[in-house]
Amino acid sequence: MSGQTEKLVIYTDGGSRGNPGPAAAAFVITDQNAHQLKAQAFYLGHTTNNVAEYTALLKALEAAAQFNVKKLKIFTDSKLLVEQLNGRYKVKSEHLMPLFEQARSLLDSFQAWTLQFINRNQNQQADRLVNQALNLKHDFLADKADEIKSSADKTPVEPIRLGVLISGGGRTLMNIIEYINTRRLNADVAVVISSRSTVAGVEKARAAGLPVEIIRKKDFPDIDRFSKRIEEILVAAGVKLVIQAGWLCLWKIPNQYINRVMNIHPALLPLFGGKGMFGHHVHEAVLKEGCKVSGCTVHFCTNQYDKGPIILQRTCPVYDNDTPDTLADRVFQQECIALPQAIQLFAEGRLTVQNDKVKTLAHP
C-alpha cells in the first residue's frame, strides 16, 4: 500500500439465489481517497442470504487487519447486519449468532469503526463481485486497478419503499423479501402492518429485521379511526406503495394512496372475488364451477373487496383430480411471479390508470 492511511473504507455484500441457495460474498477495501486496495469475492455454496452478508463482513475485517490501521468506515446494503451489530436488533437465529460474535470480536480489535447502511445502487462494485462469483462458482481476487467511483458520479435509482399489510402466515411477504434479497426487485420493506398479533407472518417479519406494527380492527371504535391509524404509520415510514399480502380487513384508502395500494387475489377477477372470498374458499369455488383455468390477479385497491383496476394476471391449469390444496399451490406459484412484477412496473413508473383501466407503458 503506497503511503500510510489511518482509516479504511470498506464495502461489503452477500447474496444468495434462493434463500437458502447458491451464495457468494464480496468486499472492496479503499483508502480515504477512494483508491482501491483490495477487492475479493468468495463462492460459499448453498447457504442463506444473511449468512452470506455476515461472511462478507468477516472476510473484509480479516483483510483489513492486515493493513495495520486503527479506524474503519464500513458500508453494507444489509439492514439486518447494520441493526444487529449496532445493537438495535437482537440476533435470534442460531445460525447467525456465531457469525455475529466473531464479527463483534473483529470489530473490537480496531480503535474505532462505523457500520452504515447504503442501498444496493451505492454498492455496485461489491454487488457485481458477488454476482461474478455466483456465475463462476469459485473465489477470485479482483483487479486492483479497478477504482471505486464516487457516488456523486452515479445516478442511483432509489428502491421504492413498501408498506406490506398482512393478516396471516406471511408467505407473500417472504416472497417479496426473497426477490429483494436476490436483487430481482429494487424495493425496501419500510414497515409491515398486521391486523392480527399472533399470526406467523409477524414473527417472520421480525426475524427478517423488519419493523412491525399491530393494528387490530377491533381495537378501534370505527373504520375511519382504524384506517387513519394505518395511514399514519404508512406516512411515518415514508411508504410509496402499499401491498396487501393476505390482508383480510377492509379499510378506507386515503386520497394520497389512491392507485398506490396493490392487492394480490388467488383467482382471475372479477370472478371469484368479494367479501368472504379468500384462501381455500376461492379454490373450492373454482373447483365447484368446473373451471379449466385459474390463476391470480394483481390490482389496485378501492374501498370495496377485490375491486379496482387490474394490473396483471397470470394463469394456470385446473386438473380433474385437483383438490383445493393442490390448486392453491399451483396458483401461489403464479402469485410469486406476478406481484413482484407488478411492484417493479410501478417502481419504474410504467403503470398509468385511465378510465379505471391500467395501461402498462413501454420501457423509456
N, C-alpha and C positions, 0 to 999 in steps of 0.2 A: 504494500500500500504506500503510495507516494505521499510523503508528509504524514503528520500525525493529526488525528482528529479525536476530540473528546466525546463526540456523540455520533451514534449511528442511526440511520433511518431505515426501518425495516417494513416491507410489505409482505404479508403472508396470505395464502389462500389454500383452501382444501375443498374438494368436491367429490361427489360420487354419482354415477349414472345408475340411479336406483338407490333406495335407501333401506337396507344396505344394497351395495352393488359394487362394481369395479370403481376403485377410488384412487385419487392421487393428491399429493400435497406439494406446495412450492413456496419459495421465498425469494425475495430480492432485497439485497442489502446495499445501501448507498451511503456516501458521506453527506455532510450537511449541504454540500453544493450539488447534490443530485448526481454525482459521479458514481457509476455502478462499481461496486467492489466484489460482489459475488451474487450469483443467481443460480438456483438449483431446484430440480424437480424430482419427485420420488413417486414411483408407482407402488401402491400399497396393497394391491389385490382386492379382495372382497371385504368391505367394511362400510361403516356409516359415514354420512356427511360430517357429523360432529367430530367423530374420531379423526377424520382427515383434516379438519380445521385445527384441532389441537396438535396433531402431528406436525403440521406445517410450522406452527409456532415453536414447538420443541426443537425441530431441526434448525430453525433460524436462530434460536437462542444459543444452541451449541456452536453454531458457526460464528456468531457474534463474539462469543467468549474468546475466540482465537485472535481477535483484533486488539485485545487488551485495552478496551475503552471502559469508561465509567457510566455513561448515560446512553439510554436507548429511547427512541421515539418509534413506536410500533403502530402500524395501521393494518386493520383486517376488515373484511366485509361480513364477518360473523358477529351478529349482535349478541348471540348467546355467549360466545367466548369473552367478549368485552364485559358483559354484565356479570358473569361468574368471576372472572379474575379481578374485577374491580370491586367485588364484594357485594354487589347489589342483588344477585340471584344465588341461591344455594345450588350445589351440584347434587342432583338426585339420582343420576344414573351411575350404577356400579361400574359400568364400562368407562365412564369419563373420569371418575374420581382419581384413579392412579395417574392419569394424564394431567389432571388439574393440579395435583400435589407436586408432580415433577415440574410443571410449568412455574408454579409459585416458588419452588426452590431455586430454579434457574434465574428467575426474575430477581429474587432477593440477593443474588450474588453480585448484582450491579448496584452502584451507588444510587442511581435514580432511573426511573422508567415511567413512560406513559403508554397506555394502550387505548387507541381510539378507533371508533367505527367509521368506515367510509363506504360509500356504495360501490357496487361492482364496476361501474364505469370509471371510477377513480382508481381501480385496482387492476387495470387491464393487463399489465405485463405478468403479474403473478397468475392471474386467471388464464392467460394464454399458455403459460408454462404447465399449468395443471392439465389443460386440455391436450397439450402435446404429449405429456406423459401418459395420459389415458389412451391416446391413439397409438403410441409406440409400445406401451406396456413394459416400459423399463425406465430406470432412473437416468438422468443426464445432467451435466453441468452446462449452463447457458453461456453464450458468448459474452465475455466481459466487456467487449467493445460496445455492446448494446446499452445505451444510456436511458435512464428514466426521464421521460418527458414531464415537464411541469404540468400540473392540472390546468394551469392558465392557458396552455397550448391546445387544450381539448375542449370539446363542446359536449360534455356528458349529458345523456338523457336521464333525467331523474326517474327512479322507479315510481310507479303510481302507488299511492297509499290506499290500502284496502281496509275496510271495516267488515269483518265477517260475522254474520249473525247465525247462531246455531241453537238447536233445541235437543240434540241427541248425541250420537256416538262420535261425531266429528270426522267421518270418513272423507267427506268432500273438502273439509278444511285441510286435512293432512295431504290430500292430493294437490291442493294449491301450494302448500308448503314444499312438497317434493318438486313441483315444477319450478318454484323459485330457487330452491337449493341447487338444482341441477342446471340452472341458467337457461331454462326454457321459457321463463316468464319474468319480465322486467317489472317486478312489483315487490312491495313490502306489506306485510300484515301489520297495520298500525294498532289495531285493537280487535279483540274477539268479545262479542256480547252474547251471552247465553240467557235464554228465557227460563232455564232450569239450573238449579245449583248442584245437582248430584249426578248429572249425566257424564258419560265417559269423555265426551268432547272437551269438557272443562279441564280435566286432568291432562289430556293430550296436549291441549294448548299451553298449559302451564309448563309441562315437561319440555315443550319446544321453546320455552323462554318468551312466550307471547303474553302481553298484558291482557287480562281477562276481567270483564265486568259482568256481574249477575244482575239482570233486570227482569224480575218476575211480574207478569201482568197482574197477578192477584195482590201485589203489594201497593197498587195504585188505585185511587178511587174511580178513575175512568180512563178511557182510551186516550184522551187528549194528554193527560199528565204522563201516562205510560209512554206515549210517542215523544213527548217533549224531552223526557229523560234520555231516551235513545238518541235523539238529535243532539242533545248537549254533549254526550260522550263522543259521538262521531266528530262533531265540530272541534272539540278539545284535542282530539287525536290527529286533526288535520286530514281526515279521510276525504278522498276524492271520489271513490267508488265503493258502494256498499254491495256486499254479496250475501244473499240469503242462501245459506248452505244447510238445508234441512231445518229451516226456521219455520215454526208452526203457528206463529202469532200474527194476526192482522194488526198493523199499526198504520197511523196516518203519516204518509210520506210528506215531509215539509217541502216547500217550494224550492229551496236550494238543492234538494236531492231528486227532483223530478228528472227522470231519464238518467239517473245516476244510482239506481238500485236494481241489481240483477237478481233473478231467481232461476234456479235450475229445477225443472219438473220432470219426473220419470215417465213421461208419455208424450205423445205428439199432440200438443194443444192445437186447437181448442177442444179436442176430445179428451175425456177422462180427467178433467180438471175441476176446480171448485172446492168449496168447503168440504172437508172430510176425505178428500182425495189425496192421500199421501201414502208413501210406503207401500205395503202389501195390498192395501185397498185398491190402489191403481192397477197393480198387476193382476189381481183377482178379477177386476172388471174387464181388463183386456182379454183375459182367457175366457171369461164367460161369454163375451161377444164373438168369440171365434176369430179374432183378428189374426192376420198372417204376418203383419209387420207392426213393430212397436219402436220405441226409441225415446229420445229425450228432447226437451225444448229449453233453450235459454231465452229469457225475455226480460224486458224492462218491466218493473212492477208499477201497478197503480194501487189504489185503495180498495181493490177487490181481489179476492182469491184467484190466482192463476190467470189474471187478465193483464193486458199490456202488450206493447209491440214486440213481436217475435224477432229475436236477433239471429239465431241459427238453430237448426235441428239436425240431429243425427239419428239414423235408423238402424234397426237390427231385425233379423227374422224372428218369428214366433213359431216354435215347433209343436207338433201334435202331442208330444209327450212332455211338454213343459209344465212345470209347477210354478207357483208364484216366486219361489226361491230361485229356480234356475233362470227364469226370465228376468228377475231383479238383478242377478249377477251380470247377465248379458247387457242389460240396459246401463248398468253402472259403468261398465267398460266404456260405453259411449259418453257418459257424463264426464268421465275423467279426461276425455279429449275435448269435449265441447266447451266446458266452462272456461278452462284456461285460454282456449282460442278466442272466446268472446271477450275475456278480460284484455287480452293483448290487442284485439281490434279497437277496443275502447281507448286503451293507453296510447295507441298510435293515432288517435283522433280520426278513425276511419268509419265511425258509426254516426249516422245522422237520422233523425226522426222527422218524417214529413207525412202529414195526414194520418198519423197513428201507425205508420209503417216504417220499418227500419231499412235504410239503404246503406250498403257497405261500399265505401269509396275505395278506389284503386290506390295502390301504393303511390305516394307522391314522387 
